[in-house]
């Protein structure tokens, strides 16, 4: 027996981590229901409110925990500050695209973006980290590429919403992976860096007479404010859970979000889902099944 290998601890699943990660993905999956309630709010205004209220919520949470100084530490380091500004810009692109897709009844396509995101992460690992793929992973990437190509051909245009969502979130995760900052402090710093832009845009909207805060109704005002915790809480839950459960488990749980979004798109928002879409999604689901099965098999092999 290889004593070195046998000394490796088997990955353990902390029930608290499992619940936290699953809850994060459930919240993200149900997010279209919240955004549909705010369809009267222009996309850029909604994103600016989400950014601003998210920053307020994060700063308040950090203050309660006595960790507000963590933001100061992150801002004093030029490299950390630059990387968090880049990640903030990437997640802003992701938010704007996602909100636009929901507002324009393209929920099926937004769900596609998060279905293919794991495979985009694999490609980013190859391109940016010089990682090597095994045959199963290359097979999954190839099948997914065929599926996206088929969807492009059948629709007459690329699924650009899905591609932007997958790329922006994949790059966001890559940048955050190389920044040594706690999840909540990192989110607080990201939103704080972009806060002047968000507040400035909202003030400009008020001056131009197009602002919605305080002009549509109390319900809309409350919904906009709720966007802060709805943005911050799942990110923190995900970070908490990801550190306490095996990576393969995280990989499987992440399909909860887009699965719920797809169900909402078809059965609640009644978006079309037939013919070529079913074929294209079936190819991508096959790729994901291969990718997930390979991850589980390798995790069990390491555990043994």
Buried (B, 14 or more C-beta within 10 A) or exposed (E): EEEEEEEEEEBEEBEEBBBBBBBBBBBBBBBBBBBBEBBEBBBBBBBBBBBBBBBBBBBBBBEEEEBBEBBEEBBEBEEBBEBBBBBBBBBBBBBBBBBBBBBEBBBBBBBBBBBBBBBBBBBBBBEEEEEEBEEBBBBBBEBBBBBBEBBBEEEEEBBEBBBBBBBBBBBBBBBBEEBEBBBBBBBBBBBBBBBEBBBEBBEEBBEEEEBBBEEBEEEBBEBBBBBBBBBBBBBBBBBBBBEBBBEBBBBBBBBBBBBBBBEBBBEEBEBEBEEEBEEBBEBBBBBBEBBBBBBBEBBEEBEE
